[in-house]
Each structure stands twice: as C-alpha cells, then as structure tokens.
Amino acid sequence: MKIAIVKLNTLGDIIHTMPVLQFIKKKIDKIDIDWIVDKSLSSILSHNPHIDNIIKVDLQKITKNKFSLFSEIKKIKDNYDTNYDLIIDTQGNLISATISKMLGKNSIGFSASSIKNKFAPLFYKEKIDVDFEKSFVDRNCELVSKALDIQITQEEILNKEPFLFYKKRLRLNTCFNIFRKNIVFVIGSTWASRNYPKENFAKLADMLKENVMIIWGNEKERERAEWIEKNTLYAKSLPKLSLNALKEVIDGADLVIGNDTGPTHMAWALNRKSITIFGPTSENRVYQTPINRVIKSKSAVNMHKINKKDFSIKDIDPKDIYNIAQELLY
C-alpha cells in the first residue's frame, strides 16, 4: 500500500499530525508513506524512519501565483512515484485540497462541518466527520484512523515514542549548564496577542534562578530575547537556530516554557517537560500530559472565530507559571 499525507504548514500543525506515522507503521504491514510539505518547513520531518519520501512544494510561490501549483504538481509527478492508493489531506484548505485532488483520485479529508474552510471538502472523494472542538492531535489521528480503517487510542497517543529526529551536531554545549536546570524560553509566535510579555519572561527567569536559554526566529523576537537577557541575570539569548539544532536544544532541555507555537510543541513531540502559555487560543489545541502542562488566561475562546485582539495572555501571573515549573522540575 502507498499513501500520501498532505500537511503543508504550519510548524505546530505539522508536529500535531506527525504522531500518526508511528501508529500507521505499527498497524499496517508493507505501507509506504510520502509527506507533502512546504519546503521551508521540510526539515522538521527529516530523518524520520516512518516517512519514505519527504516531497517539498514551494508554498510561497504558490501563494503568490496560484497557477504555479500546476508546475509544482508536475515536478512531483516527474520525480516521484505518485501511484497512491490514498491521499489524506490533514490541512483542509484550498491549496492542500487541490494538491490532494491533483495527485490522485482517492483523496480523503475533513468534512465541511469539521473545518473552517467549507470549499476544501469539495475536492475530496471521501469526507470524514471529526469533532472540531477536539485537540489537533486527536483530530488528525481520528481522520487518519478512519481513512485507513485502523484504531488509534488515547492511551497509545499518551505513550507515543518521541517522533522528531535530528543529526547530533550541536556546537552550543557551552550554553548548557551541568549545575543548574536547563530551561528553554520560546518567546515568539505568529500573532502579537499570543506572545507572553517580555517583562513577565524576565520576572519568571528571576524566580527560576536556573539556566534559561531563549530561542527566537526573526528580528523582532531577537530584540525581545536580547531585552530579556539584559533584564535578568539568569537568561541568555541563543543564536538563530536551524530546525535541526532547535530539535537538539529542546531535546536536551529539562523544561520548555513558551507561547502556543511550534517550538513549544516540539517538547511534547520529544517527550520533554513543557508549559504552554495560552491567551487568545484554546488549550484544547494541544495534548496535555503529566509532563506537558498548560496555563490559560481567563478569556473565553471561540474555536470557530479566534479573537486576535485578545491580549489577555499578559494577565497571567509569572508566579503561577513558576509554581507549575517547580512541580515539573523537582
């Protein structure tokens, strides 16, 4: 059997889909799995033994010029065996649905009642109902399990094997401290309202009094990271990291504390301790475990219409995060 999974972006969404790979391989003999992904994020999938081919598309090019989608599909068909028995679109937007349709006749995706985009399901041969309120992980596992007629239980998800892989090449060993707990702060995200204030991160570092390493992804985040470093004795800003190095840093951390964003979710993927800070988004987005905890502002969240002007994340007391950290660390 040969299948393709279509999940193009974002980093967190890709991570929340990846657990299905190990369950598919365990439950179905002799199955090949290709993954269609935006080339800018493809390295999050690198070295994964459960993926046969990582197939990259230029999503930025497609977004700028929709007609370039045809050349991207041609490139895939020219370079890979696309004789798929099934194409599973876990993304659920027009671009991913179109790619799924163009790759083969047997495409499956979420039904119109299960996603925000009501047009994407028109491209699927089969539509599957999945509760919109469930966590991203549960939704992806349910879609895939129904598509392949297998069962993926919550117990299996809770006992998953780490599924992010990397080449050990870290040259940041001097950033780790053998005498203190090594804690990673993830200070950025795609929306300003999802960012915990830099002042509160600095206060939290002062409370923890451990070795705090700050990761960042763009210039604004770098400036925030350097501000935090200057305003506490316990945190330092790391250089910009590749996805491979980011996996390695998070895998070596005693605790990851960060906003609702991809690098924070990497801790869950690697079975590392974490605290995810939520403001305008729902904590149901993630899979909570005894070592992967969340803290949420008091604002209500409408999963169907996220309020990007909700800055309630700033009201979360650093002391409350500190208390959870103490439970996890000691």
Beta strands, then each sheet from edge to edge (+ up, - down):
strand 1: 2-6
strand 2: 32-38
strand 3: 53-57
strand 4: 86-89
strand 5: 107-110
strand 6: 126-128
strand 7: 182-186
strand 8: 211-215
strand 9: 235-237
strand 10: 255-259
strand 11: 274-278
strand 12: 292-296
sheet 1: 3+ 2+ 1+ 4+ 5+ 6+
sheet 2: 9+ 8+ 7+ 10+ 11+ 12+
end
